[in-house]
Amino acid sequence: MQVQSGYPLPPGQCLRLSKSIYGLSQSSALSFENMERWMLDYCFKAVGPDRVMFRLDRGTEKLIVSLYVDDSVCATNSQKLYNEFVADLSKKYTLSLKGKLKWYLGIAIDHDVEK
Protein backbone atom coordinates (compact mmCIF):
# COMPACT_ATOMS: atom_id res chain seq x y z
CA MET A 1 0.00 0.00 0.00
CA GLN A 2 1.25 3.50 -0.82
CA VAL A 3 0.36 6.67 1.03
CA GLN A 4 -1.99 8.92 -0.93
CA SER A 5 -0.44 12.11 -2.25
CA GLY A 6 -0.94 14.95 0.21
CA TYR A 7 -0.76 12.80 3.33
CA PRO A 8 2.80 12.92 4.68
CA LEU A 9 3.96 9.90 6.66
CA PRO A 10 6.58 10.69 9.31
CA PRO A 11 9.68 8.44 9.34
CA GLY A 12 9.23 5.39 11.53
CA GLN A 13 5.42 5.54 11.27
CA CYS A 14 3.08 3.22 9.42
CA LEU A 15 -0.52 3.21 8.31
CA ARG A 16 -3.21 0.84 9.45
CA LEU A 17 -5.77 0.14 6.76
CA SER A 18 -9.15 -0.11 8.42
CA LYS A 19 -11.19 -0.47 5.25
CA SER A 20 -10.16 -0.58 1.63
CA ILE A 21 -12.41 1.45 -0.66
CA TYR A 22 -10.83 0.33 -3.93
CA GLY A 23 -13.25 -1.76 -5.94
CA LEU A 24 -16.23 -1.01 -3.72
CA SER A 25 -19.34 0.50 -5.23
CA GLN A 26 -19.02 3.66 -3.11
CA SER A 27 -15.34 4.30 -3.88
CA SER A 28 -16.02 6.74 -6.72
CA ALA A 29 -18.56 8.63 -4.58
CA LEU A 30 -16.06 8.91 -1.72
CA SER A 31 -13.35 10.11 -4.08
CA PHE A 32 -15.71 12.69 -5.55
CA GLU A 33 -16.69 13.93 -2.06
CA ASN A 34 -13.00 14.37 -1.26
CA MET A 35 -12.40 16.32 -4.48
CA GLU A 36 -15.58 18.38 -4.06
CA ARG A 37 -14.53 19.37 -0.54
CA TRP A 38 -11.13 20.49 -1.88
CA MET A 39 -12.76 22.53 -4.65
CA LEU A 40 -15.15 24.28 -2.24
CA ASP A 41 -12.29 24.97 0.20
CA TYR A 42 -10.42 26.55 -2.74
CA CYS A 43 -13.39 28.98 -3.11
CA PHE A 44 -15.01 27.34 -6.13
CA LYS A 45 -18.80 27.51 -6.29
CA ALA A 46 -20.77 24.48 -7.44
CA VAL A 47 -22.78 25.14 -10.60
CA GLY A 48 -26.16 23.42 -10.79
CA PRO A 49 -27.74 20.73 -8.67
CA ASP A 50 -25.51 17.88 -9.93
CA ARG A 51 -22.40 19.50 -8.41
CA VAL A 52 -20.11 18.23 -11.16
CA MET A 53 -19.22 21.67 -12.49
CA PHE A 54 -17.42 24.28 -10.41
CA ARG A 55 -16.69 27.95 -11.08
CA LEU A 56 -14.01 30.18 -9.61
CA ASP A 57 -14.21 33.94 -10.10
CA ARG A 58 -11.33 36.23 -9.16
CA GLY A 59 -12.22 39.65 -10.50
CA THR A 60 -12.20 39.35 -14.27
CA GLU A 61 -10.38 35.99 -14.18
CA LYS A 62 -12.61 32.93 -14.40
CA LEU A 63 -11.98 29.20 -14.19
CA ILE A 64 -14.59 26.50 -14.80
CA VAL A 65 -13.87 22.87 -13.93
CA SER A 66 -16.04 19.89 -14.81
CA LEU A 67 -15.45 16.64 -12.90
CA TYR A 68 -16.45 13.14 -13.92
CA VAL A 69 -15.15 10.22 -11.82
CA ASP A 70 -11.38 10.61 -12.26
CA ASP A 71 -11.45 12.94 -15.28
CA SER A 72 -11.74 16.69 -15.36
CA VAL A 73 -11.69 19.47 -17.90
CA CYS A 74 -10.93 23.16 -17.32
CA ALA A 75 -11.92 26.29 -19.19
CA THR A 76 -10.45 29.67 -18.32
CA ASN A 77 -9.79 33.15 -19.58
CA SER A 78 -6.59 33.40 -17.51
CA GLN A 79 -3.53 31.23 -18.00
CA LYS A 80 -2.15 32.64 -14.71
CA LEU A 81 -5.21 31.50 -12.73
CA TYR A 82 -5.09 28.09 -14.42
CA ASN A 83 -1.40 27.64 -13.59
CA GLU A 84 -1.99 28.58 -9.93
CA PHE A 85 -4.92 26.17 -9.71
CA VAL A 86 -2.96 23.28 -11.25
CA ALA A 87 0.03 23.95 -8.96
CA ASP A 88 -2.19 23.94 -5.86
CA LEU A 89 -4.20 20.92 -6.98
CA SER A 90 -1.03 18.94 -7.71
CA LYS A 91 0.07 19.45 -4.09
CA LYS A 92 -2.84 17.20 -3.03
CA TYR A 93 -3.50 14.97 -6.04
CA THR A 94 -1.41 13.27 -8.71
CA LEU A 95 -2.27 14.89 -12.03
CA SER A 96 -1.68 13.89 -15.61
CA LEU A 97 -2.05 16.97 -17.79
CA LYS A 98 -2.86 16.04 -21.37
CA GLY A 99 -2.58 19.48 -22.96
CA LYS A 100 -5.16 20.85 -25.35
CA LEU A 101 -8.45 18.97 -25.04
CA LYS A 102 -9.19 16.68 -28.00
CA TRP A 103 -11.60 14.13 -26.49
CA TYR A 104 -13.68 14.16 -23.32
CA LEU A 105 -16.06 11.39 -22.26
CA GLY A 106 -16.12 10.02 -25.80
CA ILE A 107 -16.88 13.39 -27.39
CA ALA A 108 -14.51 14.93 -29.94
CA ILE A 109 -13.64 18.54 -29.12
CA ASP A 110 -12.91 21.07 -31.86
CA HIS A 111 -11.33 24.42 -30.94
CA ASP A 112 -12.21 27.57 -32.86
CA VAL A 113 -10.32 30.44 -31.27
CA GLU A 114 -11.70 32.86 -33.89
CA LYS A 115 -15.17 32.65 -32.31
N, C-alpha and C positions, 0 to 999 in steps of 0.2 A: 504494500500500500504506500502511496506517495501522498505527502501533505499537499492540500490544495493551495494554489497560488494565493498569496495574501494572508496566509496564516503561518507566521514564523514559528518554528519549533526550536526552543532553546537547546543548546548542546547537552547531552546526557538525559534528555527527556524523550518520552515516547507517547504515542497516541493509543488510546483504547477504542476500538471500533465497537460501538454499542448496537448499531444497526446499519447495514449497508443499504443504500437507496438505489444503487445501480441495478437496472433491470426491473425494478418494481414499477407498477403502473403509475404511482404518484411521483416518480423521480423527476419527470419533466416539469410537473407543477411546482415542486419544491425548488428546482433550479430557477424557474421563472420568478417565483416569489423572491428569491434571493436577489436576482438581477433587478426586479422591479423596485425593491427596497433601495438598492444602490442608486438607481436612476432618480428616484424621488428625493433621496438624501442629497443628490447632486443638483437639486433644484429644477429638475424636469417636471413638467406637468403632464399627466396622462391625458390623451386625446380620445374621447369617446368611451362608451361603456365597456368595450372589450379589453381596454388597457393593454393593447399591444403596440400602440403608437404613442411616442412621447415627444414633447416639444420643449425646447429650451430657448428662452428669449433673453438676450443681454443687450439692451438698447436696440440698435438696428441689426445686430448679429442674431441669426436664428439657426437652430440645429434641430432637425427632425430625425428621430430614430424609430424604426419599425423592428420589432422583435418577433421571431417565430422559432420556437424551440431553441436551437443553438445557432440560429442564423440571425443576422441583423443587417439592415441597410440604413445608411445615413444620407441625408440631404441637407445642404447648408449653403448659406451665402457668404460664409467667412471661413477661409482656410485656416486662419489663426484659431478660431473657436474649435474647429474640427480637430486640429493638432493637439490642443490642450485637452479636449475630451478624450481622445485616443490615448494620450500619455497617462492621464489619470485612470482611465479604465484598465489599461494594461498593468497598472500597479496591483490590481485586484484579480484580474482574469487573464488567462492566456489567450491572445488574439492571433488570428491569421488574417492579415489584411490582403485582400485580393486585387486591390487597385480599382480601376474604373469598372463599374457594374455592367455586366454583359447578360447575366441570367440571374433570376431570383425566383425561387419556388416554382421552377419550370416555365417561367415566363421570360421571353427574350426582351431585353431592354435596348432601345435605340436612343442615342443622345443627339439632340438637335440644339446646339448652343446658340444658334441664330434666333430661335424663338424664345 
